[in-house]
Amino acid sequence: MNKLELRVRALLVVSGLVVASSIQAAVVFTVSGTARSSLYGYTAGQSVVFTFTTNDGYAGQHSLFETDTSQWDFEGTGTGQLWASISGTGLTGQFIPASDTGSEVEVVYESDPGNKDGIGLFAVSDSGLGLFSPSGDALSLIGLSIFEDRTLGNHPASYVDITSYFSGYVGDIPFSSSALGLSVAGFSEGMYFDVTQMNISTSAIPEPSTYAALVGAVVLGVTFYRRRRVS
């Protein structure tokens, strides 16, 4: 085994370690439902799908864990945002946090059997979210509120990162009475959708340094292959 081959193998080993340590996971909430009315370019009864994807580098800013609530949120701009992206049927543009943007995932636990557990997904901003309805209206709010006679999680005693928490609830969750709402700038009138199902999944996302290590290994591997062909 010559020196070049040893270098290739060493770089591949290091790259493998980088990948193992750098891949993080995002939580993806996929919400399916139907439009309640005709507004903002949607038609009553229209089937829709909206997707909320968390940032794999979420920093846990302003998270709240109390006896009846687990909440992950973020306010304003900067690194460590809660939402990496928000998309949906008919929406255009790109979710861009502003200085007044509030983002939140909240799980509510009810000890009283007569009440319902809940989960909420929200993004709100007076100055707009960077998203537009099918009719071109700038959106200031997109939010999901679900309350069901089911246990949506066990309350942790202290902070738990959002990926670890929801990795225990991966899969389809059907709902019979819940809603997702949109509102335009000024919050003058809301558009609502009846939610029939939410899917929770996790998606591994390599960090930029991981890609660099992999590219380096590939380049060196190609060089080694060519030299062997020539010799």
Buried (B, 14 or more C-beta within 10 A) or exposed (E): EEEEEEEBBEBBEEBEEBBEEBEBBBBBBBBBBBBBEEBBBBEEEBEBBBBBBBBBEBBBBEBEBEEEEBBBBBBBEEEEBBBBEBBBBBBEBEBEBEEBBBBBBBBBBBEEEEEBBBBBBBBBBBEBBBBBBBEEBBBBBBBBBBBBEEEBBEBEEEEBBBBEBBBEBEEEBEBEEBBBBBBBBEEEEBBBBBBBBBBBBBBEBBBEEBEEBBEBBEEBBEEBEEEEEEE
